[in-house]
Amino acid sequence: MDLNKICSEVINVAIAAGDFIQKESESFTSDKIQYKDINNLVSYVDKEAEKLIVKHLLEILPEAGFITEENTIDKENKEGLNWIIDPLDGTSNFIHGLPHYSVSLALAQGKDVLVGVIYNITKKDVYSAIKGQGAFKNQKTLKVTQNQSLSQCLFAIGFPYFKFDNMEKYIHILESLMQKTHGLRRFGSAALDLAFVAEGFYDGFFEYNLNSWDMAAGVLLVKEAGGIITDFSGNDDYLFGGDVIAGGAVHPELLKEIKRFWYKA
């Protein structure tokens, strides 16, 4: 596979999907909201954007399977090559007119992400990474921060919209970090949170109850920008495990703080 050629083509697909989403935002109204589950919003925009993406990715790499948020295609390739797709990461923001949402596309071999592209739709910024080749924003090289102390850091976080059984432990983590850091930010697009870690805006990001499509492209960006990615236990079962910690040089300290509460008896 020519991963450079594939990445270039995926960027074009992400931009096309983003342009469709942004155009639809001009006439979107609340009566078009659908509910997949409690607090889990979707719209025809998510579904149509995914169809557009799938159509073009099939042309780029017909042999690859798909892991998609909206299930518009049933073609997962167990343990093989898969496109991992979030057509609109930040759907709640989009629905409410908050201009912070993205397209997230990745190509993975099992748990190994090879190509990742995130398109910040309203800013028209393209984040891209190829395994072993670095991370970029609009072709500018990205690097994670080198702050090593929690007291120097600003973190991005996310909240679950269901499965609240671990919320008490999570709130204790947040309470502790509020007092030890420059602050916590929650903007509602895990893909962009990870991109911003890669860019150095945030020193780290963590969240649980995520899906692979929320993080696949973003974790590659952080890795290729020199960062560290683990699950909450410090291992590598994050892509399909649901919880992720991404960070620059502060990652070991952030992991230690999260484990202190997450695994408390």
C-alpha positions as CSV (number, residue, x, y, z in Angstrom):
1,M,0.0,0.0,0.0
2,D,1.1,3.5,-0.8
3,L,0.1,5.2,2.5
4,N,1.1,8.6,1.3
5,K,-1.2,8.4,-1.6
6,I,-4.0,6.9,0.5
7,C,-3.6,9.7,3.1
8,S,-3.8,12.4,0.4
9,E,-7.0,10.8,-1.0
10,V,-8.5,10.5,2.5
11,I,-7.9,14.2,3.1
12,N,-10.0,15.0,0.0
13,V,-12.8,12.7,1.3
14,A,-12.8,14.3,4.7
15,I,-13.0,17.8,3.2
16,A,-15.8,16.8,0.9
17,A,-17.8,15.4,3.8
18,G,-17.0,18.4,5.9
19,D,-18.2,20.8,3.2
20,F,-21.5,18.8,2.9
21,I,-21.9,19.0,6.7
22,Q,-21.2,22.7,6.8
23,K,-23.7,23.4,4.0
24,E,-26.4,21.4,5.8
25,S,-25.7,23.4,9.0
26,E,-27.2,26.5,7.3
27,S,-30.7,25.0,7.2
28,F,-30.6,22.4,10.0
29,T,-33.5,22.6,12.5
30,S,-34.2,20.8,15.7
31,D,-37.1,18.8,14.3
32,K,-34.5,16.8,12.3
33,I,-32.9,15.4,15.5
34,Q,-33.1,11.7,16.0
35,Y,-32.3,9.7,19.2
36,K,-30.3,6.4,18.9
37,D,-30.4,6.1,22.7
38,I,-30.6,8.2,25.8
39,N,-28.7,11.5,25.1
40,N,-27.2,9.9,22.0
41,L,-28.2,12.2,19.2
42,V,-28.0,11.7,15.4
43,S,-29.4,13.4,12.3
44,Y,-29.7,12.7,8.6
45,V,-26.5,14.8,8.2
46,D,-24.4,12.2,10.1
47,K,-25.9,9.4,8.0
48,E,-25.6,11.0,4.6
49,A,-22.0,12.2,5.4
50,E,-21.1,8.6,6.3
51,K,-22.6,7.3,3.1
52,L,-20.5,9.8,1.1
53,I,-17.4,8.8,3.0
54,V,-18.0,5.1,2.6
55,K,-18.6,5.5,-1.2
56,H,-15.2,7.2,-1.7
57,L,-13.2,5.0,0.6
58,L,-14.5,1.9,-1.2
59,E,-12.9,3.4,-4.3
60,I,-9.6,4.0,-2.6
61,L,-9.1,0.6,-0.9
62,P,-11.9,-1.9,-1.9
63,E,-10.4,-4.7,0.2
64,A,-10.7,-2.9,3.5
65,G,-13.6,-3.3,5.9
66,F,-15.4,-0.7,7.8
67,I,-16.1,0.2,11.4
68,T,-18.5,3.1,11.4
69,E,-20.6,5.0,13.9
70,E,-23.8,5.1,11.9
71,N,-23.6,1.5,10.5
72,T,-24.4,2.5,6.9
73,I,-22.3,-0.5,5.7
74,D,-21.8,-4.0,7.1
75,K,-18.3,-4.9,6.1
76,E,-16.0,-5.2,9.1
77,N,-12.8,-7.1,8.5
78,K,-12.0,-8.9,11.7
79,E,-8.3,-8.5,12.6
80,G,-7.6,-7.1,9.1
81,L,-7.7,-3.7,7.4
82,N,-10.6,-1.5,8.4
83,W,-11.6,2.1,7.8
84,I,-12.7,3.5,11.2
85,I,-15.1,6.4,10.5
86,D,-16.8,9.1,12.6
87,P,-18.6,11.2,9.9
88,L,-19.5,13.9,12.4
89,D,-17.7,14.0,15.7
90,G,-19.4,16.5,17.9
91,T,-23.0,15.9,16.7
92,S,-24.5,17.6,19.8
93,N,-22.4,20.7,19.1
94,F,-23.6,20.6,15.4
95,I,-27.2,20.2,16.4
96,H,-27.1,23.2,18.8
97,G,-25.2,25.4,16.3
98,L,-21.9,25.4,18.3
99,P,-19.1,25.6,15.7
100,H,-16.9,22.8,17.0
101,Y,-17.2,19.5,15.2
102,S,-15.2,17.4,12.9
103,V,-14.8,14.5,10.5
104,S,-12.5,11.7,11.7
105,L,-11.2,9.0,9.3
106,A,-8.6,6.3,10.0
107,L,-7.2,3.2,8.4
108,A,-6.2,0.5,10.8
109,Q,-4.7,-3.0,10.6
110,G,-6.3,-4.6,13.7
111,K,-5.4,-2.2,16.6
112,D,-2.6,-0.6,14.6
113,V,-3.6,2.7,13.1
114,L,-1.8,3.4,9.9
115,V,-3.4,6.6,8.6
116,G,-5.4,9.2,10.4
117,V,-7.2,12.4,9.2
118,I,-9.3,14.8,11.2
119,Y,-11.0,17.7,9.5
120,N,-12.0,20.7,11.7
121,I,-15.0,21.6,9.7
122,T,-15.7,25.2,10.8
123,K,-12.0,26.2,10.9
124,K,-11.2,24.3,7.6
125,D,-8.1,22.8,9.2
126,V,-6.7,19.4,8.1
127,Y,-4.9,17.3,10.6
128,S,-3.2,14.2,9.2
129,A,-0.7,11.5,10.2
130,I,0.9,8.4,8.7
131,K,2.5,5.9,10.9
132,G,6.2,6.6,11.2
133,Q,6.0,9.9,9.3
134,G,4.9,12.5,11.9
135,A,1.8,14.5,12.4
136,F,0.7,17.6,10.6
137,K,-1.9,20.4,10.6
138,N,-2.2,21.9,7.1
139,Q,1.2,20.5,6.3
140,K,2.8,22.1,9.4
141,T,4.6,19.7,11.7
142,L,2.9,19.1,15.1
143,K,4.6,18.4,18.5
144,V,3.2,17.7,21.9
145,T,4.1,19.7,24.9
146,Q,7.0,19.0,27.1
147,N,5.5,20.1,30.4
148,Q,6.1,17.4,33.0
149,S,4.2,18.7,36.0
150,L,0.5,18.7,36.4
151,S,0.8,22.2,37.8
152,Q,2.0,23.4,34.4
153,C,-0.8,21.8,32.4
154,L,-4.1,22.4,30.7
155,F,-6.2,19.2,30.0
156,A,-9.1,18.3,27.8
157,I,-11.7,15.9,29.1
158,G,-15.0,14.3,28.0
159,F,-18.1,13.1,29.8
160,P,-20.0,9.9,29.1
161,Y,-23.6,10.4,27.9
162,F,-24.6,6.9,29.2
163,K,-23.1,4.2,31.5
164,F,-22.8,6.5,34.5
165,D,-21.8,3.7,36.9
166,N,-18.2,5.0,37.0
167,M,-19.1,8.7,37.4
168,E,-18.3,8.9,41.1
169,K,-14.7,7.8,40.5
170,Y,-14.4,10.0,37.5
171,I,-15.7,13.0,39.4
172,H,-13.0,12.4,42.1
173,I,-10.4,12.5,39.3
174,L,-11.7,15.8,38.0
175,E,-11.9,17.3,41.5
176,S,-8.3,16.5,42.1
177,L,-7.1,17.8,38.7
178,M,-9.1,21.0,39.1
179,Q,-6.9,21.8,42.1
180,K,-3.6,20.7,40.6
181,T,-3.6,22.1,37.0
182,H,-4.3,25.2,34.9
183,G,-7.7,23.8,34.2
184,L,-9.9,21.3,32.4
185,R,-11.8,21.9,29.2
186,R,-14.7,20.0,27.7
187,F,-15.6,20.9,24.1
188,G,-17.5,17.8,22.9
189,S,-15.4,16.4,20.1
190,A,-12.9,13.8,21.2
191,A,-11.3,13.8,17.8
192,L,-10.5,17.5,18.0
193,D,-9.4,17.2,21.6
194,L,-6.8,14.6,20.5
195,A,-5.8,16.8,17.5
196,F,-5.3,19.7,19.9
197,V,-3.1,17.5,22.2
198,A,-1.0,16.7,19.1
199,E,-0.8,20.4,18.3
200,G,0.2,21.4,21.8
201,F,-2.8,23.4,22.8
202,Y,-3.6,20.8,25.5
203,D,-1.0,18.9,27.5
204,G,-3.3,15.9,27.6
205,F,-6.7,14.4,27.2
206,F,-8.6,11.6,28.9
207,E,-12.1,10.1,28.6
208,Y,-13.9,6.8,29.1
209,N,-16.8,5.1,27.3
210,L,-15.4,6.1,23.9
211,N,-15.7,4.1,20.7
212,S,-12.9,3.4,18.3
213,W,-14.3,5.9,15.8
214,D,-14.0,8.7,18.4
215,M,-10.3,8.2,18.8
216,A,-8.7,6.2,16.0
217,A,-7.4,9.1,13.9
218,G,-6.6,11.2,17.0
219,V,-4.4,8.7,18.8
220,L,-2.2,8.3,15.7
221,L,-1.9,12.1,15.5
222,V,-0.7,12.2,19.2
223,K,1.7,9.3,18.8
224,E,3.2,10.8,15.6
225,A,3.5,14.2,17.4
226,G,5.7,12.5,20.0
227,G,3.0,11.8,22.6
228,I,2.0,8.8,24.6
229,I,-1.3,6.9,24.4
230,T,-2.5,4.4,26.9
231,D,-5.7,3.1,28.5
232,F,-6.5,4.0,32.1
233,S,-4.4,1.0,33.3
234,G,-1.4,2.2,31.4
235,N,-1.7,-0.5,28.8
236,D,-2.5,-0.4,25.0
237,D,-6.1,-1.6,25.1
238,Y,-7.5,1.8,24.3
239,L,-8.7,1.7,20.7
240,F,-11.4,-0.9,21.3
241,G,-11.3,-0.8,25.1
242,G,-13.1,2.5,25.6
243,D,-10.9,4.5,27.9
244,V,-7.9,6.6,26.7
245,I,-5.2,8.8,28.1
246,A,-3.3,10.9,25.6
247,G,-0.5,13.3,26.6
248,G,2.8,14.8,26.0
249,A,5.6,14.6,28.6
250,V,3.1,14.8,31.5
251,H,1.4,11.6,30.5
252,P,3.1,9.5,33.3
253,E,1.9,11.9,36.0
254,L,-1.6,12.1,34.5
255,L,-1.8,8.4,34.3
256,K,-0.7,8.1,37.9
257,E,-3.3,10.5,39.1
258,I,-6.1,8.8,37.1
259,K,-5.1,5.3,38.4
260,R,-5.1,6.6,42.0
261,F,-8.9,7.1,41.9
262,W,-10.0,4.8,39.0
263,Y,-8.6,1.6,40.6
264,K,-9.2,2.7,44.3
265,A,-10.9,-0.2,46.2
